[in-house]
């Protein structure tokens, strides 16, 4: 297992350290999904968000966490964590511990030192977060699709929401997410998640029509157009750059996108809604 991970990392020698850590996370994510979708207790979990775009649709950025919806409301997070710990140890000889935080299961792998991804004075733990939501009642008229995924020698059939529904949940996050990142001294580093705006760009480029039934307070495309422009025009390049540095290998792209994200998205939104919008 460790030697295989080192081989994966050998292809990313010039990448930032934080990006390399997320590369390892991606491998562990694939193993996790392979286990979940072959297990009778977990095969009906629905992957969504950036996790789904990355693993099912080839989005060109990494995803830090695995995000699922438990539409059947049957999953016991504690049991899921224990089952995953057993799976990694028995099948991959990789020990881990875990903690549960509300809707989140966090696996802790003591592997950073042996992979040269942390100094000996730093923590040895790589954290893999698996988030399982049950509150998805705000969304209506969605579809669940089964998507074949072949990665790192693993084969699985992943359940995911349809793209219009996932675009709607992303727009919902952009309109309503309360998030910021600060230093220990309280200095503001970022006010929004840059990944949200990168993903929005991806959806717009694909021409996906959002499922408006999943966005509270939005009656039609005209209203959505106005709200999106209000939010996008306030985006600052520092926030975009800060969040994407650990998720995209090409740092020159991150820099260029962060400097031009506002103008790019405004143009794409106007074209997408055929400015001025007609409905």
C-alpha positions as MATLAB code, in Angstrom:
seq = 'XXXXXXXXXXXXXXXXXXXXXXXXXXXXXXXXXXXXXXXXXXXXXXXXXXXXXXXXXXXXXXXXXXXXXXXXXXXXXXXXXXXXXXXXXXXXXXXXXXXXXXXXXXXXXXXXXXXXXXXXXXXXXXXXXXXXXXXXXXXXXXXXXXXXXXXXXXXXXXXXXXXXXXXXXXXXXXXXXXXXXXXXXXXXXXXXXXXXXXXXXXXXXXXXXXXXXXXXXXXXXXXXXXXXXXXXXXXXXXXXXXXXXXXXXXXXXXXXXXXXXXXXXXXXXXXXXXXXXXX';
ca = [
       0.000    0.000    0.000;
       2.644    2.567    1.067;
       4.875    1.719   -1.897;
       1.932    2.106   -4.271;
       1.145    5.520   -2.807;
       4.794    6.534   -3.163;
       4.615    5.533   -6.841;
       1.568    7.777   -7.297;
       3.373   10.659   -5.597;
       6.493   10.169   -7.724;
       4.521   11.597  -10.648;
       3.784   14.767   -8.634;
       7.306   15.663   -7.466;
       7.026   19.358   -8.327;
       3.541   19.834   -6.891;
       2.945   21.763   -3.623;
       3.028   19.669   -0.459;
      -0.615   20.329    0.386;
      -1.627   19.197   -3.102;
       0.337   15.949   -2.670;
      -1.524   15.246    0.552;
      -4.797   15.597   -1.302;
      -3.533   13.245   -4.009;
      -3.109   10.605   -1.309;
      -6.582   11.429   -0.019;
      -7.966   10.850   -3.498;
      -6.519    7.345   -3.569;
      -7.982    6.591   -0.148;
     -11.309    8.048   -1.315;
     -11.401    5.601   -4.226;
     -10.697    2.661   -1.916;
     -13.423    3.908    0.420;
     -15.970    4.179   -2.391;
     -15.011    0.748   -3.689;
     -15.764   -0.688   -0.257;
     -19.002    1.232    0.265;
     -20.519    0.413   -3.109;
     -19.780   -3.298   -2.721;
     -21.346   -3.449    0.762;
     -25.048   -4.183    1.201;
     -25.377   -1.645    4.036;
     -23.848    1.273    2.124;
     -24.452    0.669   -1.595;
     -27.415    3.060   -1.684;
     -25.474    6.097   -0.486;
     -25.598    8.848   -3.103;
     -22.348   10.681   -3.870;
     -22.686   14.366   -4.675;
     -20.885   17.704   -4.816;
     -17.271   18.093   -5.869;
     -16.616   14.476   -4.889;
     -19.031   13.257   -7.537;
     -17.822   15.698  -10.192;
     -14.240   14.604   -9.616;
     -14.710   10.849   -9.495;
     -17.652   10.435  -11.868;
     -17.238   13.275  -14.371;
     -13.498   13.999  -14.451;
     -13.552   17.473  -12.880;
     -10.000   18.870  -13.034;
      -9.614   19.519   -9.334;
      -9.254   17.304   -6.302;
     -11.919   16.949   -3.643;
     -10.940   17.032    0.027;
     -13.932   15.121    1.379;
     -16.380   12.445    0.299;
     -19.930   13.805    0.455;
     -22.905   11.447    0.483;
     -26.641   11.688    1.007;
     -28.344    8.893    2.915;
     -31.727    9.168    1.213;
     -32.988    6.099    3.108;
     -31.869    7.550    6.469;
     -30.508    4.181    7.602;
     -26.758    4.687    8.013;
     -25.117    4.325   11.426;
     -21.980    6.479   11.215;
     -20.286    4.631   14.056;
     -20.731    1.279   12.346;
     -19.606    2.731    9.024;
     -16.400    3.998   10.657;
     -15.665    0.654   12.312;
     -16.311   -1.188    9.050;
     -13.949    1.130    7.163;
     -11.211    0.769    9.767;
     -11.500   -3.016    9.494;
     -11.508   -2.852    5.687;
      -8.338   -0.759    5.443;
      -6.466   -2.895    7.958;
      -7.483   -6.320    6.649;
      -7.374   -5.658    2.905;
      -4.702   -2.965    2.649;
      -2.659   -3.410    5.841;
      -3.278    0.230    6.658;
      -4.196    1.068   10.229;
      -6.338    4.033   11.139;
      -8.420    5.486   13.928;
     -11.606    7.518   13.696;
     -13.821   10.116   15.324;
     -17.451   11.012   14.722;
     -18.651   14.630   14.402;
     -22.424   14.925   13.888;
     -22.861   13.939   10.212;
     -19.116   13.416    9.647;
     -16.818   10.421   10.058;
     -13.111   11.315   10.119;
     -10.533    8.590    9.495;
      -7.008    9.326   10.747;
      -4.147    7.590    8.909;
      -0.652    7.859   10.515;
       1.231    7.942    7.200;
       2.479   11.476    6.499;
       5.978   10.949    7.905;
       6.700    7.756    5.994;
       5.479    9.446    2.814;
       7.649   12.527    3.475;
       4.559   14.719    3.459;
       5.178   16.220    6.902;
       8.174   17.097    9.055;
       8.825   14.943   12.105;
       7.776   17.892   14.266;
       4.407   18.018   12.492;
       1.393   15.740   12.825;
       1.719   12.318   11.226;
      -2.014   12.041   10.517;
      -3.729   12.341    7.174;
      -7.435   13.027    7.725;
     -10.062   11.575    5.423;
     -13.549   12.995    5.962;
     -16.676   11.112    4.952;
     -19.790   13.247    5.329;
     -23.216   11.608    5.287;
     -26.249   13.904    5.132;
     -29.829   12.863    5.729;
     -31.435   16.275    5.299;
     -32.038   16.499    1.565;
     -35.764   17.210    1.712;
     -35.207   20.739    0.383;
     -34.521   19.217   -3.042;
     -37.335   18.000   -5.284;
     -37.639   16.129   -8.585;
     -34.089   14.792   -8.620;
     -32.818   11.642  -10.296;
     -30.265    9.151   -9.009;
     -27.935    7.761  -11.650;
     -25.516    4.841  -11.593;
     -22.097    5.721  -12.994;
     -19.233    3.272  -13.652;
     -15.941    4.452  -12.134;
     -12.559    2.882  -12.909;
      -9.670    4.363  -10.938;
      -6.419    3.158   -9.367;
      -7.234   -0.401  -10.433;
     -10.627   -0.305   -8.713;
     -13.974   -0.804  -10.467;
     -17.251    0.316   -8.957;
     -20.760    1.493   -9.746;
     -21.307    4.824   -8.025;
     -24.715    6.320   -7.295;
     -24.874   10.033   -7.965;
     -27.491   12.721   -8.392;
     -28.171   13.982  -11.900;
     -26.066   16.956  -12.991;
     -28.933   19.517  -12.922;
     -29.566   18.633   -9.277;
     -25.882   18.774   -8.368;
     -25.534   22.135  -10.115;
     -28.480   23.371   -8.076;
     -26.876   22.258   -4.797;
     -23.667   24.034   -5.813;
     -25.559   27.244   -6.603;
     -27.360   26.847   -3.285;
     -23.968   26.723   -1.541;
     -22.757   29.815   -3.393;
     -25.863   31.762   -2.426;
     -26.125   30.643    1.190;
     -22.855   29.105    2.470;
     -21.418   30.914    5.486;
     -17.682   30.195    5.517;
     -14.385   31.933    6.074;
     -10.812   30.971    6.903;
      -8.595   32.883    9.330;
      -5.158   32.502   10.859;
      -4.683   31.659   14.541;
      -4.323   35.390   15.120;
      -7.656   36.108   13.478;
      -6.331   37.447   10.170;
      -8.818   36.815    7.379;
      -7.440   34.537    4.645;
     -10.538   33.770    2.593;
     -14.211   34.715    2.683;
     -15.576   32.125    0.234;
     -14.635   28.699   -1.037;
     -12.917   29.142   -4.356;
     -13.877   25.612   -5.358;
     -17.537   26.666   -5.484;
     -16.808   29.216   -8.199;
     -14.503   26.872  -10.088;
     -17.252   24.242  -10.085;
     -19.835   26.806  -11.199;
     -17.588   27.630  -14.145;
     -17.461   23.891  -14.990;
     -21.246   23.543  -14.892;
     -21.755   26.631  -17.049;
     -19.191   25.366  -19.544;
     -21.064   22.044  -19.756;
     -24.338   23.868  -20.369;
     -26.099   22.100  -17.489;
     -29.525   23.531  -16.632;
     -29.890   23.729  -12.830;
     -32.800   22.031  -11.101;
     -34.573   25.114   -9.774;
     -36.723   22.938   -7.496;
     -33.628   22.487   -5.330;
     -32.842   26.164   -4.739;
     -34.963   27.782   -2.062;
     -36.194   31.305   -2.734;
     -35.552   31.153   -6.483;
     -38.715   31.241   -8.596;
     -37.270   31.328  -12.110;
     -34.099   31.706  -14.188;
     -34.417   35.477  -14.277;
     -34.256   35.656  -10.497;
     -31.389   33.167  -10.406;
     -29.486   35.251  -12.948;
     -29.816   38.363  -10.781;
     -28.800   36.573   -7.566;
     -25.780   34.895   -9.121;
     -24.485   38.150  -10.562;
     -24.866   39.836   -7.168;
     -22.701   37.194   -5.519;
     -20.120   36.751   -8.278;
     -19.392   40.484   -8.573;
     -18.275   40.484   -4.918;
     -15.794   37.614   -5.209;
     -12.187   38.527   -4.405;
      -9.182   36.867   -6.027;
      -7.446   36.145   -2.711;
     -10.251   33.846   -1.571;
     -10.309   31.998   -4.879;
      -6.552   31.438   -4.884;
      -6.359   30.387   -1.239;
      -8.903   27.585   -1.602;
      -7.788   26.202   -4.964;
      -4.036   25.988   -4.296;
      -4.429   22.615   -2.584;
      -6.828   21.190   -5.178;
      -5.250   22.016   -8.550;
      -1.744   20.979   -9.538;
      -1.109   23.767  -12.053;
      -0.447   26.722   -9.780;
      -0.086   29.127  -12.696;
      -3.667   28.315  -13.660;
      -4.797   28.900  -10.076;
      -3.136   32.313  -10.126;
      -4.604   33.289  -13.495;
      -8.082   32.019  -12.663;
      -8.133   33.789   -9.318;
      -7.210   37.073  -10.996;
      -9.910   36.703  -13.647;
     -12.628   34.614  -11.971;
     -15.034   37.493  -11.542;
     -14.914   38.596  -15.178;
     -14.958   35.010  -16.481;
     -18.012   34.059  -14.461;
     -19.945   37.240  -15.236;
     -19.411   36.637  -18.956;
     -20.354   32.959  -18.694;
     -23.478   33.707  -16.635;
     -24.661   36.310  -19.154;
     -24.113   33.913  -22.062;
     -25.668   30.984  -20.211;
     -28.834   32.905  -19.350;
     -28.910   34.476  -22.848;
     -28.782   37.967  -21.353;
     -31.253   39.384  -20.789;
     -32.972   36.200  -19.534;
     -36.356   35.421  -21.043;
     -37.791   33.118  -18.366;
];
